[in-house]
Amino acid sequence: MSPHGGGSRDRPTTYGSSDFLLLADDFRDVPASMRAGVARRLRPIGESTVADARQRASWSSRIPGAISLRVQFTGKNPGLTITVDHTKAPHGRAFEGIVYDVFRHPLFGDRDHWYDQKARPYVWPAVQATQQEVADLAENVIDEVFSSLGFH
């Protein structure tokens, strides 16, 4: 859950992401069926952040429905990842302010007249608001799983 951006906002990687990389490495020794079970238990934890982000984007008719959660322990970005489907909400990235705090667009397709629009971040504030709770709950789930496998 780590949007990165330019502009005037400097956004660090989210809480515990380096820990998740170490955890993902440890998970290679865990049976695939067990990993799937952990992912199922982590999903509801991440959904609290998704719900928060959807609420923060409720001013849009398309963005809330385009927000989703992915839970994975493999690949380049293991962990809980919030995504916004650009085919459902092509304006989602601009409003999140990932590139700039202000973006320009034509009004109703009139390319002769461009307007400045201030970003209205919704994912990053949700991540910041829920990150400690998510990290604590995820840690409890993972500790339970590793304890049941005999890891200490």
N, C-alpha and C positions, 0 to 999 in steps of 0.2 A: 504494500500500500504506500507507494512512494512516488507521487508525481514529482517531476523535476522541472525546473523552469528557469527562464531568463528574466529579463526585466529587472525591476527593483527588488523583487522578493527573492531571498536566498533560502531555499528549502533543503534542509538536511535529509538524509535517508531516514526512514521511519525507525521507531524504537525497536531495537533488538534485531535488525536485519542481519548483522554479522553473526549473531547467535543462531539465527535460522540457517545460515549457510553451514555452520558447524553441525547443527542438528541434522540437516539434510544429509551431510556426509555420514553421520552415525546411522541414519535410517537405511543406508544401503545394506546393512546386516540384518535388518528387520524383514520378515516375510512380507511379500506384496499384499497378502490378504490383511495383515495387521496394519500396514500403511493406509490401506483404503479405509479401515475402521477408524483410524486416527483422523483422517481427512473428514470423514462423516461427522465426527465429534467436534472438529474445529469449525466446520461450516457455520453452525448456529452462532458461534462466538463472533465470527467475522460479519455475520448478518446484522449485528447491532450497528456496526459502522456503515454498512450499506443503507440501512434504514435511516440513519442520521443524514447521510449524504443525499438520499432521496428527498427527505424533508427540507433540507437546505436548498434543493433545486426545485422545490414545488412551484416556483414562479414560472417554470417552463412546462409546456405540455408534452414535450418529447424526452427531455433529459432523464427524469426519474425512471422511466421505463427502459432506458438504455443502460442503466447502471447494473452491473453484475459482479459476482464474486467468484474467484477461482482459488482453489486450495490445491497446492502441489508441493512435493518434496523433491522433485527432480528438475532438471533443466537449469537454465541460467538464473532464474529468479524464484527460488523456492520460497514458499510461505503463503500468506493470504494476499491476494492481489485484487484490487478493485479496478474494473475496467468500465469504460463508457463506449458503447458500440457506435462508431462513427457513421455507420449506415443508418442507424435510427435517429441519431442526434449529431449531425455534422457540425453543429455550432458548439457542441459540448466542450471541445478542447479550447476554443477561444474564450468561452465564458469562464472556464476554470482558471484562465490566466497562466497557462503553462509556458507560453512563449513571451507574452507581454501583459502588463497590467491594463493596458488600453489597446484596443484593436479597432481597425477601420473596416467599414462595410458600406455597400450601396444600400439605400433605402428602397425597398420594393423593386429591386433590380435596376434602378436608375443609376447607371454607371457614370453619369456626368456629375452626380452629387454624392460625395462620400461623407460618412459621419463617423465621429469617434464614439466608441462605446467602452465603458469601463467594465472590466472583468468582474464576475460575481462568483468567486470560488465556492465550491460546494463539497468536493471530495477532500481536499486537503484540510479544511477546518473540521470535517467529520473525523478524519484520521487523528488529528491532534486531540480532539475532545474524547475519543474512545481508546486511544492507544494503550494507556496504562491498564485499563480494565481488560482489554483484549489480551495484552501480554500476560497478565496475571492468570486469567482463565486458561489461556493456551498452555502456560507453564504447568498448571495443575493437571490438565489432560495428558500432557506429554510425560510428566513425572509418573502418573498412574500407569501408563502404558509401559514405560521402561522398567518400572518396579515389577510389573507383572511378568516381564521377560527376564527378570533376574539382574538387571543393570542397577548399579547404585551410584 
